[in-house]
């Protein structure tokens, strides 16, 4: 792959680092529910929100191959438990 073939954007970052977006929250819960994969609420959920949006808007075709790198996430959930309505 050549550098010019890589597409990168920051549209899904939100207001600032560490602040969840509604799309990020939706992505985290959707992937947990449908795939049993835990995403972190700071990085990976925002990236997944972007991927989901691109699929929904047909920016990614059904026949395209997508590689999503999941870099972890379980420990960060504890810091965001209240925001995710996971706290007792």
C-alpha positions in Angstrom: 0.0 0.0 0.0 1.2 3.5 -0.9 0.9 6.4 1.5 -1.5 8.2 -0.8 -3.9 5.2 -0.6 -4.4 5.7 3.2 -7.4 7.8 4.1 -7.4 9.5 7.5 -9.8 12.0 9.1 -10.6 13.4 12.5 -14.3 14.0 12.1 -15.3 11.5 14.8 -13.0 12.7 17.6 -15.6 15.0 19.1 -15.1 18.0 21.3 -11.8 16.9 22.9 -9.8 14.0 24.1 -11.4 11.8 26.7 -14.9 13.1 26.1 -17.3 10.5 24.8 -19.6 11.4 21.8 -23.1 10.0 21.3 -21.8 8.1 18.3 -18.9 6.7 20.3 -21.3 5.5 23.0 -23.6 3.9 20.4 -20.6 2.1 18.7 -19.3 0.8 22.0 -22.7 -0.7 23.0 -23.5 -2.0 19.5 -20.2 -3.9 19.2 -20.4 -5.2 22.7 -24.0 -6.4 22.2 -23.6 -7.9 18.6 -19.9 -9.1 18.6 -19.1 -9.4 22.3 -16.1 -7.1 21.8 -15.3 -4.5 24.3 -14.0 -1.2 22.9 -12.4 1.6 24.9 -14.5 4.8 25.1 -11.6 7.1 24.3 -10.0 5.8 21.0 -11.4 2.6 19.7 -15.1 3.5 20.1 -14.6 6.8 18.2 -12.8 5.0 15.4 -15.6 2.3 15.3 -18.2 5.1 15.2 -16.5 6.5 12.2 -16.4 3.0 10.5 -20.1 2.4 11.3 -21.0 5.8 9.9 -19.0 5.2 6.7 -20.7 1.9 6.2 -24.2 3.5 6.8 -23.4 6.3 4.4 -22.1 3.8 1.8 -18.6 5.4 1.8 -17.5 1.8 2.2 -18.9 -0.7 -0.3 -20.2 -4.1 0.6 -17.5 -5.8 -1.3 -14.6 -3.8 0.2 -12.3 -5.3 2.8 -11.9 -3.4 6.0 -9.2 -4.1 8.6 -10.1 -2.6 12.0 -7.3 -2.6 14.6 -8.6 -3.0 18.1 -6.0 -1.8 20.5 -7.7 -2.8 23.8 -10.2 -1.2 26.0 -11.4 -3.1 29.1 -9.5 -1.1 31.7 -10.7 2.3 30.4 -14.4 1.2 30.9 -14.0 1.6 34.7 -13.2 5.2 34.3 -16.3 5.8 32.2 -18.7 3.6 34.1 -21.0 6.4 35.1 -21.1 8.0 31.6 -21.9 4.5 30.1 -24.6 3.9 32.8 -22.5 0.9 34.0 -22.2 2.2 37.6 -24.5 0.8 40.3 
